[in-house]
């Protein structure tokens, strides 16, 4: 029994470690790409301001920025939709938990009430776990979207 518990704990720690490693790798990639984009933007603005700027010089970067913005806005809208759906689901879950709590308080008999309280706590903890997982997934997708955006913008700048 103890060995099974230890293996579950070790497995859980490995999963958390893998997730942390993946998050750090994504964060590192975002930082490196962001720095590269900032360096390229700095070089671009320096070169642009050091020479006379014609309409064509301004048109290409503005068009590139517009293309990037048009690609980013749908991603941002998706993330906001996910957050709104999460808020709606949390509201529904909270209402159901409140109803369940009221039912538990009205339950006659100490043994049955105690069993229902345990069920309520288990449901509540399950909802909290589910919420934490959903928030983590939304955050992960947001970071991945940001990485893709930064990579695309650096590709556009390079072209």
Secondary structure, 3 states (H helix, E strand, C coil): CHHHHHHHHHHHHHHHHHHHHHHHHHHHHHHHHHHHHHHHHHHHHHHHHHCCCCHHHHHHHHHHHHHHHHHHHHHHHHHHHHHHHHHHHHHHHHHHHHHHHHHHHCCCCHHHHHHHHHHHHHHHHHHHHHHHHHHHHHHHHHHHHHHHHHHHHHHHHHC
